[in-house]
Amino acid sequence: MKKKNPNKKTLIGKQDFKVSDLDHEWALFHNDFSLCSRKVRVCLAELKIEYHSSHIHLIETKDCENLSKSFLKINPNATVPVLLHNNYPIYESHKQIEYISNLYSGGLSGSEVASKWNEKGSLVGDDPVKGMENYAGNCVSLLTQPLFVAMLSKISFFKFIKYFIKHPSKFRAFNFILFKLIGNSLFKKNSINQRIATKALRHLRIHLDDLNAHMSSKKWIDGDQFSIADITWMVLFHRLNELQILRLLLADREKVNSYYKRLKERDSFKNCIINFSDESTLLGIEKLKSDIKTSKNLSLFYQLMHEEIKPA
Ligand SMILES: N[C@@H](CCC(=O)N[C@@H](CS)C(=O)NCC(=O)O)C(=O)O
């Protein structure tokens, strides 16, 4: 409100302008299904920080509340999560959890190791294809496409018109319209989407091998102390589980597998992810499971992914 925000593409980290006049120290604009939102919710819960919560529906969960005038004032890029500290926005989830953990340094480790693995697990940049080799979050985001198709199948076409007209990223909006119009045929053998997913999976396997080696004798990524990096990887594992490929991915990675079991035991995992899921997310996952069995294109796609995960 006060200073005009500069270039929306450069909105990363804490800004020097206010976007609201809420009467709360912390406020979070988030969505139950969004991987990045889950991360920030878990971080706030781990540190027992109270916050004003604003759930924003996205087109895949029900409606595009992120395109409302009031939300575009909070984030002109129309994405969640946005964290406000005394009404100053902090953009990008890996920066948000870094910011929180720096303020509450006693609670979560913010060491260089934690910071490196936090970044490695993040979703960075506008086009996830560009950062697959550096960021596991980008790989996971590309693998999420069949789940988007399942969730979007229930959304009315009319909502997509508004979505395309109002969305600041036409690239993003166009992709979602393709998910709606073309559905699982997008994943035909040798289609661009199938080839990109295979590439994402190849990079993800390397990231997981690195993590498996790193975890050889550690409880958490930074040793004995739980850190922001663990939060980032917790949400990635959960998304891979929703995508029905986690078990296979962890089968040969014993250290990561037992690490994942420890992550699932945390209250923050149960309260901010499992018990926080909206019906639309749960229905989407059930639809994906059934599509894997009934759609010829998707079952072949999953077969190819399984072959990629477990090379002969
Ligand atoms: N790199 C950003 C990603 C933000 C993002 O892409 N959020 C998605 C949900 S995970 C979103 O808001 N999508 C809404 C839309 O594009 O319409 C972060 O880490 O916060």
The ligand as an ORCA input file, in Angstrom:
! r2SCAN-3c Opt
* xyz 0 1
  N       8.530    -20.688     -5.964
  C       7.284    -20.340     -5.303
  C       6.183    -21.137     -5.969
  C       4.836    -20.547     -5.749
  C       3.780    -21.287     -6.562
  O       4.003    -21.622     -7.728
  N       2.639    -21.545     -5.919
  C       1.571    -22.289     -6.558
  C       1.041    -23.310     -5.588
  S       2.320    -24.426     -5.069
  C       0.440    -21.324     -6.885
  O       0.210    -20.388     -6.169
  N      -0.291    -21.562     -7.980
  C      -1.419    -20.791     -8.313
  C      -1.529    -20.405     -9.752
  O      -0.505    -20.383    -10.425
  O      -2.616    -20.071    -10.199
  C       7.391    -20.624     -3.788
  O       8.244    -21.421     -3.400
  O       6.660    -20.002     -3.004
*
